[in-house]
């Protein structure tokens, strides 16, 4: 197996170690570090990193990684698993998406050793983590007061990325352009296939999103040959469908918003998705679906301003089929699952 050195520490085959990568000092002279756990199998294989909380208020990924480390099949790991549950340490401490200088870390890659705080943190992640890996999965959620249906955003022009995305096992895949300054773009430029998993809402744990994340990562690791194939046969394998495009439906005016369409629901053109009204109920205006599609994101805040994003609708060639997939997917994750996939009671 190739030599692996992270944070100046050499990790040998068969070792599991935790490393704190120094990030910066607070103005109180308190040092902050990025926690990293490395688990190397005794046999060779890919090196996969799983990152979470690049945006400090997106917490689902922290719990996904915690549960992943409880998975019994990791005892038979081939290759190397590198997990970074809290990338943006500053943001997690402050319950904030951003760094102290209000920069978005996921628009600051690949960074620079002499750049801004965001640039330096991005550079640290690229040199210590990405440079040592062959594949990556980055976990995100919706923004504040906005929830996302479990979905993958990937570059489907790369055949290996598409294969891994289909193996992950969520009902919706969005062929998403690479954003300037994102981790996904920086990793892609180094030839590393990347999946971006989006599910749930900022500052909240979402049980379905968490279970889907753990299951999806394990599916990817099995596809890569890092874990043995499962002997458990799922009752219904989810065949993901690829969205042709997606768009946000925005508030026509300010007021009190009542949503009628649920996350994951199928809508037809001109369906009433919700209504905006005044507090007195004398100025109701309907919010209509501009096209047929599936609701993959929605606001959870009833107080809105004109132009606020209310519903994210993805367009598919077979909307009914993907809606049925979402229903089957949810049922699979809410039903009982084998012990090696869920080792403790769900978060309620």
FISEBA-189429 format. One line per field, with one value per residue (C-alpha): residue number from 1; residue in one letter; chain; x, y, z. Coordinates in Angstrom, 3 decimals, padded with zeros to 6 digits. Layout:
nr = c(NUM|...) $
rest = c(A|...) $
kette = c(A|...) $
c1 = c(X|...) $
c2 = c(Y|...) $
c3 = c(Z|...) $
END
This chain:
nr = c(1|2|3|4|5|6|7|8|9|10|11|12|13|14|15|16|17|18|19|20|21|22|23|24|25|26|27|28|29|30|31|32|33|34|35|36|37|38|39|40|41|42|43|44|45|46|47|48|49|50|51|52|53|54|55|56|57|58|59|60|61|62|63|64|65|66|67|68|69|70|71|72|73|74|75|76|77|78|79|80|81|82|83|84|85|86|87|88|89|90|91|92|93|94|95|96|97|98|99|100|101|102|103|104|105|106|107|108|109|110|111|112|113|114|115|116|117|118|119|120|121|122|123|124|125|126|127|128|129|130|131|132|133|134|135|136|137|138|139|140|141|142|143|144|145|146|147|148|149|150|151|152|153|154|155|156|157|158|159|160|161|162|163|164|165|166|167|168|169|170|171|172|173|174|175|176|177|178|179|180|181|182|183|184|185|186|187|188|189|190|191|192|193|194|195|196|197|198|199|200|201|202|203|204|205|206|207|208|209|210|211|212|213|214|215|216|217|218|219|220|221|222|223|224|225|226|227|228|229|230|231|232|233|234|235|236|237|238|239|240|241|242|243|244|245|246|247|248|249|250|251|252|253|254|255|256|257|258|259|260|261|262|263|264|265|266|267|268|269|270|271|272|273|274|275|276|277|278|279|280|281|282|283|284|285|286|287|288|289|290|291|292|293|294|295|296|297|298|299|300|301|302|303|304|305|306|307|308|309|310|311|312|313|314|315|316|317|318|319|320|321|322|323|324|325|326|327|328|329|330|331|332|333|334|335|336|337|338|339|340|341|342|343|344|345|346|347|348) $
rest = c(X|X|X|X|X|X|X|X|X|X|X|X|X|X|X|X|X|X|X|X|X|X|X|X|X|X|X|X|X|X|X|X|X|X|X|X|X|X|X|X|X|X|X|X|X|X|X|X|X|X|X|X|X|X|X|X|X|X|X|X|X|X|X|X|X|X|X|X|X|X|X|X|X|X|X|X|X|X|X|X|X|X|X|X|X|X|X|X|X|X|X|X|X|X|X|X|X|X|X|X|X|X|X|X|X|X|X|X|X|X|X|X|X|X|X|X|X|X|X|X|X|X|X|X|X|X|X|X|X|X|X|X|X|X|X|X|X|X|X|X|X|X|X|X|X|X|X|X|X|X|X|X|X|X|X|X|X|X|X|X|X|X|X|X|X|X|X|X|X|X|X|X|X|X|X|X|X|X|X|X|X|X|X|X|X|X|X|X|X|X|X|X|X|X|X|X|X|X|X|X|X|X|X|X|X|X|X|X|X|X|X|X|X|X|X|X|X|X|X|X|X|X|X|X|X|X|X|X|X|X|X|X|X|X|X|X|X|X|X|X|X|X|X|X|X|X|X|X|X|X|X|X|X|X|X|X|X|X|X|X|X|X|X|X|X|X|X|X|X|X|X|X|X|X|X|X|X|X|X|X|X|X|X|X|X|X|X|X|X|X|X|X|X|X|X|X|X|X|X|X|X|X|X|X|X|X|X|X|X|X|X|X|X|X|X|X|X|X|X|X|X|X|X|X|X|X|X|X|X|X|X|X|X|X|X|X|X|X|X|X|X|X|X|X|X|X|X|X) $
kette = c(A|A|A|A|A|A|A|A|A|A|A|A|A|A|A|A|A|A|A|A|A|A|A|A|A|A|A|A|A|A|A|A|A|A|A|A|A|A|A|A|A|A|A|A|A|A|A|A|A|A|A|A|A|A|A|A|A|A|A|A|A|A|A|A|A|A|A|A|A|A|A|A|A|A|A|A|A|A|A|A|A|A|A|A|A|A|A|A|A|A|A|A|A|A|A|A|A|A|A|A|A|A|A|A|A|A|A|A|A|A|A|A|A|A|A|A|A|A|A|A|A|A|A|A|A|A|A|A|A|A|A|A|A|A|A|A|A|A|A|A|A|A|A|A|A|A|A|A|A|A|A|A|A|A|A|A|A|A|A|A|A|A|A|A|A|A|A|A|A|A|A|A|A|A|A|A|A|A|A|A|A|A|A|A|A|A|A|A|A|A|A|A|A|A|A|A|A|A|A|A|A|A|A|A|A|A|A|A|A|A|A|A|A|A|A|A|A|A|A|A|A|A|A|A|A|A|A|A|A|A|A|A|A|A|A|A|A|A|A|A|A|A|A|A|A|A|A|A|A|A|A|A|A|A|A|A|A|A|A|A|A|A|A|A|A|A|A|A|A|A|A|A|A|A|A|A|A|A|A|A|A|A|A|A|A|A|A|A|A|A|A|A|A|A|A|A|A|A|A|A|A|A|A|A|A|A|A|A|A|A|A|A|A|A|A|A|A|A|A|A|A|A|A|A|A|A|A|A|A|A|A|A|A|A|A|A|A|A|A|A|A|A|A|A|A|A|A|A) $
c1 = c(000.000|001.123|002.553|-000.011|001.097|-001.441|-000.548|003.005|001.821|002.467|-000.553|000.204|-002.074|-004.454|-004.241|-007.116|-005.986|-007.456|-005.523|-006.209|-005.019|-004.146|-006.335|-005.742|-005.683|-008.652|-007.997|-008.066|-004.997|-007.117|-005.985|-008.588|-008.081|-009.913|-010.670|-009.773|-010.143|-008.234|-009.026|-006.742|-007.558|-004.872|-005.527|-005.084|-007.968|-009.248|-008.826|-012.180|-012.775|-016.148|-016.478|-019.236|-019.970|-018.052|-020.952|-020.914|-024.690|-025.179|-025.110|-026.619|-023.250|-021.710|-024.237|-023.878|-020.142|-020.645|-023.019|-020.780|-018.004|-020.372|-020.956|-019.835|-018.570|-015.747|-013.856|-013.338|-012.235|-010.048|-008.253|-008.550|-011.460|-010.759|-013.598|-013.747|-017.026|-016.338|-014.415|-015.576|-014.804|-015.420|-018.884|-019.963|-018.991|-021.011|-023.904|-023.061|-022.730|-019.734|-016.287|-015.671|-014.887|-018.259|-016.571|-018.150|-015.581|-017.177|-016.388|-012.757|-011.131|-008.384|-007.250|-003.816|-001.382|-001.098|-004.752|-007.735|-008.757|-011.121|-008.356|-005.919|-008.462|-009.308|-005.602|-005.102|-007.962|-006.657|-003.050|-003.731|-006.922|-007.773|-004.195|-004.142|-007.464|-008.865|-012.577|-014.704|-018.196|-019.175|-022.333|-024.574|-028.084|-030.452|-029.863|-031.534|-035.311|-035.006|-035.197|-033.920|-035.130|-032.218|-030.455|-027.061|-025.475|-022.783|-020.956|-022.486|-020.030|-017.590|-018.610|-017.140|-018.927|-022.217|-021.672|-021.046|-024.004|-026.346|-024.918|-025.518|-029.230|-031.216|-034.168|-032.968|-029.689|-029.100|-026.511|-025.022|-022.393|-019.203|-019.264|-016.195|-014.367|-016.233|-014.567|-016.214|-014.605|-011.169|-011.253|-012.479|-009.528|-007.263|-009.099|-011.007|-014.623|-016.839|-020.409|-022.241|-025.056|-027.779|-030.522|-032.394|-032.202|-029.529|-029.167|-031.450|-031.009|-033.241|-033.534|-034.430|-031.568|-029.123|-030.139|-030.019|-026.549|-025.104|-026.694|-025.551|-021.930|-021.827|-023.289|-020.535|-017.829|-019.170|-019.177|-015.551|-014.618|-013.780|-016.439|-017.827|-021.157|-024.153|-025.958|-029.067|-031.384|-033.400|-037.049|-036.979|-033.840|-034.184|-033.238|-032.397|-033.680|-031.731|-033.298|-033.198|-033.234|-034.514|-035.724|-036.971|-040.505|-040.334|-042.769|-044.927|-045.255|-044.436|-046.694|-047.662|-047.013|-048.983|-047.466|-049.687|-047.115|-044.929|-041.262|-040.995|-044.460|-045.261|-046.809|-048.384|-048.222|-050.459|-050.997|-051.485|-048.329|-049.380|-050.766|-049.341|-051.660|-051.656|-051.995|-055.644|-056.500|-057.563|-054.890|-054.509|-052.407|-051.831|-048.372|-048.620|-046.288|-044.692|-044.219|-044.647|-041.974|-040.991|-040.555|-036.936|-036.610|-038.934|-038.921|-040.028|-040.491|-044.010|-042.799|-041.633|-040.551|-041.234|-038.782|-037.964|-037.359|-040.361|-040.144|-037.345|-038.843|-036.868|-038.044|-037.958|-039.058|-040.983|-042.272|-044.672|-041.909|-039.579|-042.436|-043.047|-039.313|-039.377|-042.284|-040.578|-037.300|-038.951|-040.800|-037.564|-035.798|-038.670|-039.194|-036.969|-033.417|-030.786|-028.508|-025.420|-027.122|-028.681|-027.157|-029.205|-032.654|-033.409|-033.207|-036.698) $
c2 = c(000.000|003.562|005.610|007.897|010.927|013.415|016.185|014.910|011.517|008.342|006.020|002.357|-000.316|-001.667|001.514|003.747|007.144|010.540|013.641|017.279|019.497|022.965|025.621|028.952|030.728|032.637|036.199|034.715|032.634|029.479|027.078|025.605|022.408|020.349|016.815|014.036|010.302|007.883|004.198|002.078|-001.454|-004.101|-004.638|-002.064|-000.162|003.363|006.237|007.924|011.113|012.042|015.699|017.550|020.999|022.942|025.264|025.453|025.340|022.168|019.445|016.276|015.186|015.182|012.556|010.634|010.279|009.330|006.510|005.443|004.724|002.357|000.276|-003.300|-003.894|-001.354|-004.125|-005.614|-002.390|-002.452|000.800|003.911|005.898|009.501|011.326|015.016|015.648|019.335|021.184|024.709|024.634|028.366|028.125|025.142|026.970|030.034|028.074|029.971|029.044|031.325|031.948|034.906|037.192|036.218|034.302|031.120|028.333|026.441|029.343|029.587|026.411|025.546|028.350|029.712|029.399|033.223|034.034|034.927|032.715|030.870|030.497|029.127|026.633|025.525|025.128|023.020|020.730|020.366|019.611|017.317|015.548|015.826|015.311|011.958|010.653|008.995|009.745|012.094|012.663|016.073|016.292|019.363|020.426|023.164|026.668|028.193|027.572|025.586|021.802|019.613|016.206|013.706|014.254|014.140|016.943|015.615|016.024|013.281|013.886|011.703|008.006|006.925|009.735|008.706|005.068|006.043|008.432|005.683|003.308|005.829|005.108|008.340|008.891|012.213|013.043|016.565|017.056|020.153|022.460|022.878|026.119|028.321|027.989|024.893|021.818|019.759|021.881|021.863|018.083|017.553|019.545|017.024|014.152|013.047|011.858|013.761|013.330|016.147|014.822|017.348|016.541|018.163|021.626|023.731|023.452|020.390|016.624|014.893|011.140|010.191|012.311|010.785|007.185|007.818|009.347|006.406|003.873|005.774|006.044|002.337|001.579|003.668|001.955|-001.441|-000.339|000.783|-002.584|-001.008|-003.076|-006.557|-006.877|-006.968|-010.225|-008.191|-007.905|-004.708|-005.187|-002.367|-001.091|002.582|003.418|007.137|009.446|012.396|015.847|017.676|021.039|022.714|026.141|028.023|029.367|032.730|034.711|037.094|039.439|039.725|038.268|035.099|031.952|028.705|025.812|023.097|021.056|018.731|017.949|015.100|015.625|015.543|018.735|019.649|022.953|025.581|023.482|025.677|025.170|027.523|030.964|034.266|036.444|039.392|038.769|039.827|037.416|040.120|039.881|036.200|035.367|031.868|030.511|028.380|025.730|027.107|023.577|019.914|018.416|017.214|019.376|018.797|021.822|024.149|026.881|026.048|029.683|031.149|034.767|035.779|038.764|039.374|037.354|034.788|031.240|029.070|025.813|024.163|022.116|019.614|018.615|015.009|013.184|010.728|012.757|010.080|007.465|009.593|010.461|006.733|006.279|008.929|007.213|003.796|005.346|006.949|003.774|001.770|004.146|004.447|000.680|-001.501|-001.913|-004.555|-004.084|-003.427|-000.399|001.196|000.343|002.624|004.242|006.989|010.666|012.039) $
c3 = c(000.000|-000.688|002.162|003.842|005.857|007.254|009.666|009.758|011.050|009.084|009.147|008.575|007.072|009.728|011.851|012.982|014.230|015.054|014.086|014.906|012.060|013.437|011.793|013.552|016.886|018.238|019.417|022.935|021.904|022.045|019.300|016.933|014.969|012.354|013.612|011.170|011.602|009.360|009.176|006.977|005.973|005.840|002.139|-000.616|-002.158|-002.854|-000.413|000.194|002.170|003.690|004.683|006.528|007.958|005.327|006.037|009.823|010.294|008.195|010.838|009.331|007.965|011.444|012.542|009.265|009.883|013.540|012.542|009.676|012.183|014.033|010.897|011.527|007.989|008.476|010.253|006.775|005.109|002.012|001.300|003.457|004.866|005.898|007.668|008.527|010.380|011.084|008.374|009.258|012.986|013.343|011.786|013.905|017.097|016.045|014.432|011.261|007.601|007.253|008.664|011.018|008.055|006.487|003.674|002.332|002.661|-000.228|-002.543|-001.419|-002.809|-003.610|-001.349|-000.579|002.304|002.335|001.590|003.752|006.668|004.302|001.723|004.287|005.627|002.078|001.284|004.425|003.391|-000.163|000.815|003.792|002.700|-001.001|-002.184|-000.364|-001.741|-004.853|-004.253|-002.141|-000.766|000.622|002.785|002.850|003.874|002.822|004.168|007.228|007.181|003.953|003.674|000.835|-000.280|-000.217|-003.545|-005.212|-007.205|-009.481|-012.768|-014.909|-017.744|-015.792|-016.152|-012.799|-010.969|-012.575|-011.575|-007.948|-007.937|-009.100|-006.495|-003.686|-003.930|-003.574|-005.923|-007.385|-009.132|-010.406|-013.115|-011.547|-013.006|-010.993|-009.005|-008.933|-005.641|-004.493|-003.042|-005.779|-008.492|-006.843|-006.360|-009.917|-011.251|-009.488|-011.176|-008.078|-008.602|-006.151|-004.943|-003.177|-000.977|-000.072|002.454|005.312|006.837|008.531|012.333|012.437|012.472|009.922|010.542|006.965|005.593|008.068|007.366|003.618|003.957|005.886|003.561|000.466|001.609|002.433|-001.022|-002.637|-000.577|-001.657|-005.293|-004.930|-003.420|-000.050|001.769|001.095|-000.664|001.654|002.353|003.200|000.220|000.066|-000.783|-003.289|-004.980|-005.863|-009.440|-009.358|-012.044|-013.400|-013.352|-016.669|-014.889|-011.737|-010.694|-007.641|-007.323|-005.569|-003.443|-005.510|-002.510|001.178|003.833|005.684|003.665|003.906|001.958|000.472|-001.504|000.560|000.051|-002.454|-003.903|-007.599|-009.000|-012.304|-014.131|-012.452|-009.308|-006.244|-004.182|-001.396|-000.685|000.532|002.596|004.965|008.716|008.393|005.584|003.163|000.448|-000.494|-003.545|-004.857|-005.629|-008.780|-010.160|-013.342|-014.714|-013.862|-011.632|-008.190|-005.088|-004.014|-001.725|000.176|002.756|006.274|007.339|007.060|007.218|003.760|001.727|-001.924|-004.015|-001.322|-002.582|-001.643|-003.621|-005.584|-008.413|-010.469|-013.937|-015.110|-018.208|-016.008|-013.043|-011.844|-011.800|-009.696|-007.305|-006.813|-006.233|-003.500|-001.783|-001.919|-000.758|002.283|003.199|003.027|005.409|007.885|008.105|010.250|008.970|009.774|012.786|010.674|009.125|012.216|015.596|017.827|018.150|015.630|016.537|017.106) $
END
